[in-house]
Amino acid sequence: MEHDDDALATLEERIHRTVELVSTLRNERDAAVADAQKLRQELEDLRSQRKQVRVRIEKLLGQMDLLRGS
């Protein structure tokens, strides 16, 4: 009977550790998903800024071409 109690206690402890591990992993996953979303948004913002800079540079180059042509 004592052996059964030890086995049950061991199983119970393993289950508790597994539940804690699953909880920790879920929290880490949620944090990683949030970080990935933030990074995707930052990337999209950088792409937008790059496009705006490209347009401004093209305008400036066009104006320089006009000055050279005069």
Helices and strands as residue ranges (DSSP letters): H 2-69
